[in-house]
Amino acid sequence: MTTVFGVPIQALLSQLLVGLINGSFYALLSLGLAIIFGLLNIVNFAHGALYMLGALVAWLLLEHLGIGYWPALIISPLIVGLLGAVIERTMLKRIRGLDPIYGLLLTFGLALVIQGVARNYFGVSGEPYDMPPQLSGGKNLGFMFLPNYRAWVVLVSVLLCALTWFVIERTRLGSYLRASTENPLLVQAFGINVPRLITLTYGLGVALAALAGVMAAPIYRVSPLMGSDLIIVVFAVVVIGGMGSIFGSILTGFALGVIEGLTKVYYPEASSTVVFVIMALVLMVKPAGLFGRTA
């Protein structure tokens, strides 16, 4: 049997696949966080709860309305994105321009409320969510078995991250979004509705989190606590990539997922802390993060 540094190649590739799947969720979630912080200067601690809410809405659509995975993949992010827009218009709007710590405290409180309500009604054991039959099974690549659904998750994450980066960095809409945060009065003078742009930006960020939640539902059980531990790792990913750097968040999310998978193979005891060790090392060398801008 072929080995790599004493580890069977099948076991290594299997863990790399797991790491790539985790990295897909890290990238999608950190992308939403980077958009919200980079364009709105809000540290959105409710991101993990809204990720969970995306999965929970998909489960409710299936259980009570019979709406399956494919429609839920669109409907659930739209519902959570609309909720995000309401949150921005009714709460976050009132603290705009203040120190980012106020946004962090407000969204942290929102996360506790959302998780508390979900725990009260659905418990903590979690509910299963079946994957679509079109993506069941997998392919035998000879050296490993590749589940179709996990390949789908990685592919969709890569495409969504690339599309979002292109819209923000290479289109007129993206230039309006960036300009509205740097000089809102000037942008408004050109007839652009800046408050609406800001609301749409926050809605987009949380919709990405909800979409990640729907895709995660068939892999993990739908639980009110599914986002509470993940959000800490995702914040570390954003810090390593550079707060507000969209490209940095995407690249770092995928890379750290793979590094975490490799760590589980060669040194399992450190797999839960390797991301934070890397964060500490990066911050000692480059406090703004790998792709962040120094003020």
Secondary structure, 3 states (H helix, E strand, C coil): CCEECCEEHHHHHHHHHHHHHHHHHHHHHHHHHHHHHHHHCCCCCCHHHHHHHHHHHHHHHHHHHCCCHHHHHHHHHHHHHHHHHHHHHHCHHHHCCCCHHHHHHHHHHHHHHHHHHHHHHHCCCCECCCCCHHHCCEEECCCCEEEHHHHHHHHHHHHHHHHHHHHHHHCHHHHHHHHHHHCHHHHHHCCCCHHHHHHHHHHHHHHHHHHHHHHHCCCCCECCCCCCCHHHHHHHHHHHHCCCCHHHHHHHHHHHHHHHHHHHHHCHHHCCCHHHHHHHHHHHHCCCCCCCCCC
